[in-house]
Amino acid sequence: MIQPRPDAFHHVTFAGWQVTEPVTAITDLLIALISFLCTLQLVKAKQKVKGYQSHYWTLFFLFMGLSTTAGAITHGARYYLNESSFHASFAMMNIFSGFSSLFAQLATFRYIQNNKPYWFKHLIFSLGFLFLISFLVTWKFGVTNAYATLTFLYALYVHYQNKSQHPGAGYISNGILVSFLSAIAFLFKLSISDIWFNHKDIAHVFIMISLVIMYKGARLIQQST
């Protein structure tokens, strides 16, 4: 992977620091903040109610926060990243995102485990390993997006099928539907401004909304275990 030149991106100077893609970096940090707050709230609630579903959703939010923290560095600190540090931050952004997707699948599997053979869990881990190898071979963000899309199509199907039986499943499925709006914005490059609010920034806003909705679903599922 060739490191892109920092001057190829819009940048601003803030307190003497040159920040590339400032809105993208800021919205990445906001996603991370929301994710870490959701993680903390689920950890606190888990002290009262123990459940594997909430455990996996907690890890989903945790690794989402780690991924977007690395994303903020990757997007915003290009002037200060040499080739090796840029590759490291880009790798962490994608690999942590992959772990987040993996834990979303495990949370979904645990939710319906009585209706699935145990080998299905091994399939989930195998797909996660395949994603990791594919990313390390290609170093393409598209691989991460494809893995996340497959993950959430599976989670959407399962939770939508069960939304009438459990309100938490309804929130999870609604949150995933909102997250697909981010994919549409990113894919079709829907922008208000190519500089100040581009398709990446719009996608990040939809992700923030989806995480809040999914957190509500995870809490309801947690309370019912």
Residue pairs with C-beta under 8 A, 6 or more apart in sequence:
1 87
1 90
1 139
3 81
3 83
3 86
3 87
4 78
6 18
6 20
6 78
6 79
9 20
9 21
9 78
10 20
10 21
10 22
10 195
11 18
11 19
11 20
11 21
11 22
11 79
12 18
12 19
12 22
13 19
14 22
18 79
18 80
19 25
19 76
19 77
20 75
20 76
20 77
20 78
20 79
21 75
21 76
21 78
21 200
22 76
23 196
23 197
23 198
23 201
24 75
24 76
24 198
24 200
24 201
24 204
25 71
25 72
25 75
25 76
25 77
26 72
26 76
27 200
27 201
27 204
27 205
27 208
28 68
28 69
28 71
28 72
28 75
28 76
28 204
29 68
29 69
29 72
30 204
30 208
31 64
31 65
31 68
31 204
31 207
31 208
31 211
32 64
32 65
32 66
32 68
32 69
32 72
33 65
34 65
34 208
34 211
34 212
35 61
35 62
35 64
35 65
35 68
35 211
36 61
36 62
36 65
38 61
38 211
38 212
38 215
38 218
39 58
39 61
39 62
39 65
41 215
41 219
42 54
42 57
42 58
42 61
42 215
42 218
42 219
42 222
43 58
45 54
45 219
45 222
45 223
46 54
46 55
46 58
46 222
49 222
49 223
49 225
50 225
51 221
51 222
51 225
52 110
52 225
53 107
53 110
53 111
53 218
53 221
53 222
53 225
54 218
54 219
54 221
54 222
54 225
56 103
56 104
56 106
56 107
56 110
57 103
57 104
57 107
57 214
57 218
57 221
57 222
58 218
59 99
59 100
59 103
60 100
60 103
60 104
60 107
60 218
61 100
61 211
61 215
61 218
62 100
63 96
63 97
63 99
63 100
63 103
64 96
64 97
64 100
64 211
66 92
66 96
67 92
67 93
67 94
67 96
67 97
67 100
68 93
70 89
70 90
70 92
70 93
70 96
71 93
73 81
73 89
74 81
74 86
74 89
74 90
74 93
75 200
77 89
78 86
81 89
90 139
91 139
94 135
94 141
94 143
94 144
95 132
95 135
97 144
97 148
98 128
98 131
98 132
98 135
98 144
98 147
99 128
101 128
101 131
101 147
101 148
101 151
101 152
102 124
102 125
102 128
102 151
104 151
104 152
104 155
105 124
105 127
105 128
105 151
105 154
105 155
106 121
106 124
107 155
107 218
108 154
108 155
108 158
108 159
109 116
109 120
109 121
109 124
111 158
111 159
111 162
111 169
111 221
112 158
112 162
113 121
127 147
127 150
131 143
131 144
131 147
134 143
135 143
135 144
145 183
145 186
149 183
152 176
152 179
152 180
155 172
155 173
155 176
156 173
156 176
156 177
158 169
159 169
159 170
159 172
159 173
159 176
159 217
160 169
160 173
162 169
163 169
163 170
163 173
164 170
166 220
166 221
166 224
167 217
167 220
168 216
168 217
168 218
168 219
168 220
168 221
168 222
168 223
168 224
169 217
169 221
170 217
171 213
171 214
171 216
171 217
171 220
172 214
172 217
172 218
172 221
173 217
174 213
174 217
175 210
175 211
175 212
175 213
175 214
175 215
175 216
175 217
176 210
176 214
178 206
178 209
178 210
178 213
179 206
179 207
179 210
181 206
182 202
182 203
182 204
182 205
182 206
182 207
182 210
183 203
184 190
185 199
185 202
185 203
185 206
186 199
186 200
186 203
188 199
189 198
189 199
190 199
190 202
191 197
191 198
191 199
191 202
192 198
192 202
